[in-house]
Amino acid sequence: MPARLDFWLIDLRANARDLARIALERNLLDRADRDRHAGYRDPQDAATFAASRGALALVLESQGLPAGAPLRRPPSGKPFADGAP
């Protein structure tokens, strides 16, 4: 079976505040991400972070991962889901 690669491009510069609002309203960020979001001093940086994590949650959900599935964070800080390729 050939390998499959899916690619999503989300323009956070143009949509960060709207995506962040959606991520926070829908409770798409886990406790660690909400804490990190609250620690940003610059509102644009906070919005970009929340938007990126919220977008990741929505993409994973669209691929069949349950909403709110826990993400692991290795020392690199890049989140991944158990069971994901």
Phi, psi and omega per residue, in radians:
M1 nan 2.252 -3.137
P2 -1.185 2.619 3.098
A3 -1.188 2.652 -3.140
R4 -2.094 2.375 3.095
L5 -2.249 2.123 3.059
D6 -1.838 2.537 -3.088
F7 -2.379 2.294 3.083
W8 -2.160 2.443 3.080
L9 -2.149 2.083 -3.132
I10 -2.133 2.097 -3.095
D11 -1.400 1.610 -3.105
L12 -1.218 -0.473 3.140
R13 -1.115 -0.672 -3.085
A14 -1.475 -0.488 -2.960
N15 -2.148 0.175 -2.984
A16 -0.990 -0.830 -3.067
R17 -1.149 -0.730 3.119
D18 -1.160 -0.779 3.124
L19 -1.137 -0.670 3.110
A20 -1.108 -0.756 3.123
R21 -1.038 -0.786 3.128
I22 -1.109 -0.780 -3.132
A23 -1.043 -0.736 -3.122
L24 -1.283 -0.710 3.132
E25 -1.138 -0.655 -3.113
R26 -1.554 0.046 3.098
N27 1.012 0.797 -3.107
L28 -1.467 -0.247 -3.132
L29 -1.639 2.402 3.072
D30 -1.396 3.102 -3.068
R31 -0.981 -0.805 -3.116
A32 -1.076 -0.714 3.137
D33 -1.244 -0.648 3.091
R34 -1.122 -0.716 3.101
D35 -1.106 -0.764 3.133
R36 -1.123 -0.737 3.110
H37 -1.005 -0.761 -3.112
A38 -1.176 -0.370 -3.099
G39 -1.456 -0.189 3.140
Y40 -1.263 2.392 3.091
R41 -1.493 -0.638 -3.123
D42 -1.506 2.124 -3.113
P43 -1.030 -0.607 3.126
Q44 -1.192 -0.704 3.084
D45 -1.110 -0.721 3.113
A46 -1.089 -0.756 3.141
A47 -1.131 -0.741 3.142
T48 -1.102 -0.746 3.119
F49 -1.091 -0.883 -3.122
A50 -1.079 -0.687 3.132
A51 -1.123 -0.743 -3.110
S52 -1.163 -0.746 3.130
R53 -1.223 -0.655 3.084
G54 -1.138 -0.732 3.109
A55 -1.087 -0.742 3.099
L56 -1.028 -0.789 3.141
A57 -1.064 -0.720 3.139
L58 -1.186 -0.688 3.105
V59 -1.117 -0.817 3.135
L60 -1.085 -0.689 3.109
E61 -1.105 -0.693 3.140
S62 -1.165 -0.333 3.135
Q63 -1.707 0.177 3.034
G64 1.765 -0.046 3.082
L65 -1.320 2.378 -3.126
P66 -1.063 2.525 3.079
A67 -1.008 2.337 3.123
G68 1.388 0.191 3.105
A69 -1.029 2.412 -3.101
P70 -1.191 2.487 3.086
L71 -1.901 2.476 3.049
R72 -1.641 2.622 3.118
R73 -2.248 1.819 3.071
P74 -1.252 3.088 -3.137
P75 -0.948 -0.445 3.120
S76 -1.179 -0.357 3.140
G77 1.518 -0.137 -3.126
K78 -1.419 2.065 -3.061
P79 -1.259 2.600 2.991
F80 -2.574 2.774 -3.091
A81 -1.808 2.475 3.021
D82 -1.042 2.429 3.133
G83 1.483 -0.153 3.091
A84 -1.379 2.569 3.140
P85 -1.140 nan nan
